[in-house]
Amino acid sequence: MYLIALCDNEAADLNKVEQLLNLYEKEHPGTAFLVERFENAIELLYRVREKNYLPDFVLMDIYMPEKTGIEAARELRGMGINCKIIFLTVSKEHALDAFGVDAAQYLVKPVNREAFFQTFDRFVERVDKERKKYFLLRIDGKVKRVMLNEILYCEAQGKFQYLYFINGEHSILRVTMTELYEMLSKYTQFVRVGISYIVNLEHIDSMNAREIFMEGGKKIHLPRGAYKSLKEQYFQYYCE
């Protein structure tokens, strides 16, 4: 399922794009879209900022009253939203501005069916690949995408789990260690170490029978008997 936000102040254009999405679904079995329509950029930004709405794609007109699509895209990027933004507009005048906000595509209205389908063929595949690189967590009351390769390790401290990142920052999660490991265990780079840690194998510098040395200098004590199993998991991960 892909979440798609359509943002345009012209109802006829919203209808046209939604029809193209419906047609794409029919011709691509297994592809499903959940579409939400917004008649202006302010509604879309409110939904993202206040309601934790995280679309996979934003299809947005540039020329809209109150706030343009370019301005809205800048705000989305400023909030850390890394969705695919596809601009649909009547003029090529703002093409450079569009790519300045890391737009995925710039399509001129009326949108050609073939060009539209080619765009989605490319970006649906890219989103699928990206989904394997991140997962969703509720952090500070908001649902956020967390890139897997940016996680260094997780540590249980009382009733909370501390998630440490390679940039030195950390977040506090209100879940149990068991719940967190259930979310991460589907990704082979994460292994549990004792009852207090989950480590990312990608960021282990070295280890011995007593300690793991993580990137950045963090040392994690190994429980008695844990070294052999961890070493096997480490080599298996890198062999794969």
N, C-alpha and C positions, 0 to 999 in steps of 0.2 A: 504494500500500500504506500502510495506517495501522496503527501499533503501538498496541495497546490493552491496558492493564493492568486486570484485574479483581481487586478485593481485597475479600474477605468471608470471615468465619469460618464461614459456613453454606454447605456444599457445594450444597444444594438451590437456594439463591439464585444461586450462581455458575452452576449449570447453566441456570437460567431466563434469566439475562442473556445467557449464551453462545448460547442458542437464539434469542433475539431478534436478536442480532448476525448469526447465520447466516441468519435469515429476511430481515434487511435486505439482506445481500449478494445473496441470490437475487433480490430484487425491485428491486435497483439494479445492473444489469450495469455492469461497469467499476469497481465499488467492491470493494476487497479489504481484509480485516482480518487482522492477525497478532495473535492473542490469547494473552496469558500470564496464568495464574491464580496468585493469592497468597492464602493462607489467613489471613494477618495482615499488619498494616502494617509490622512490623519486617522481614519478608522483602522487601517491596516497596522499602523505604528502603535496605536493603543492596544490592539489585540496582541501584538508581539510583546510589548513592554509590560503590560499589566496582567495578561492572561496566559503568559508562557507559551504562546503560539509559535511553533517552530516549523514553518513550511519547508519542504524540500525544494520547491520551485516558487518563484514569484514572477508572474507574467504581468507587466505593468506598463501602462501608458506613460509617456513623458509629460505631455501637455495636460495638466489637470489644475483646477483652481485651488487656491490656498497653499498647496504644496506640490511641487513638481515631482515627477518620478525620480529625477536625478537627486533632488534633495532628500527624498524618502530613502533612496538607496544608500546615500551617505550616512543617514541615521541608522539604518539597519546594520551597516558595516561597523559603525561606531559602537553598537550594542554587542558586537561579536557574532552577528548572525552571518553564517557562511553559506547560505542557500544559493542556488543557481538563480540569478536574476536575468530575466529575458525581457528586454524592452520591446514593446509593440507601439509604433508611432507612425505618423503620416509623413515625417520628414527625416532626412539623413543629417540634418544640421547639427544634431547633438551626438553624433556617433563617437567622437573622441571623448566627450564627457561621460558617455555610457561606459566606455572601457576604463575610464579613470576610477570608477567605483567597482571595478572587477566584475562587470556584467558578463554573463556567459554568452549572450547572443543579442543581436540588434536586428529586429525584423520590421520591415516597412509595411504598413497597412495599404490596401487590404492584404492580409497574410495569405501567402500561397500555400496550398495544402502540402505540396511536395516539400517545400522548404521547412514548413512546420514539422512534418514527420521526420525529416532528416535531422532536425535539431533535437527532437525528443529521442530519436534512436541513439544519438551520441550521448546525451546527458543522462538518460535513464541508466545507461551502462556505467557512466562515471559515478552516479549516486550510489549504485549498487556496490561498487568497489570502495567508495568512501565509507559506506556503512560498516564495512568490515574493519575500519580503522578507528571507530569511535563508538561510544555507547552513551545512553542518557542517564543522568543522575539528577536528583533534586538537591541542589546546593543553595544554602541561604534562602530557602523558600521558593526558589525558581528552578525549573527544569533546564539543564544545560547539557550541551554536547561536550563530552570529554574525550580528547584524542588519546587513544590507548598508548601510543609511543611517548606521550608526555608524562605518563604516570611513572614515578620512580618506585614507590612502595606505599603500602597502607599499614597503619599501626593502630591497634586497639588501645584506647586509653579510657578506662572506666566504661561508661555507657555509650561512648562516642568512638567513631573511627576517623582517624586523621589520614587524609589522602595527600601525599607529598608529590610534588611535580619537579621535573628536571630543572626548571627555572628558579627553584628555591622557594616557591610559594606553596601554600597548603590550604586545604579546605576541610571543614569539619562536617561529617555526615552523621545524621541521626538514624542510623541503621545498625543492626548487629553485624559482627564479623562474619557470621554464617550467611546472612543475607547478602552481604557484599561479595563474599566469595562465590556464592551461587551466580551472581551477575558476571563475575570476571572469569570464572573457571571455564567458560566456553571458549576463551581465548588462550591458546596454548602457552603464551609467554608468561602467564601469571600462575604462580604456585604458592601454596600456603606453607609457611615456615612456623612450626609450633602453633600456639593458640593466639599469638598476638600480631603476626605479620603476614602480609601477602606481598611478595616481591615480583618485580618485572624482570624476567631473565635477560631481557635485552640490555638492561642497565647494570648488570653485575660486572664489576671490574675483575674480581678474583674471589676465591674462597679457600678456606681450609677447614679442618675438622671442628674448629671452634667459632669461626666468624665468617660472615659475608661482607665483602667490601664493595659498596655501591658507588656508582658515579657520584662525584661531589664529595666523597670522603666519609659518607655515613657507614658506620659499622653496625651490623645486626648479629646479635649472639645466636648461635645455633644450639638448639636443644640437643641433649645427649642422643646419639643414634640417628640424627637427622641428616648428617653429611652425605652418607652413601646414597640415600634416595634422592637428595637434591642434586648431587653430582650427576646421577643417571638422567634425571629430568632435564638438566642443563644441556648435556651432550645430545640427548635425543632431540631437543628443540632445535639445536643448531644443525644437526644432521638432516632434519626434515627441511 
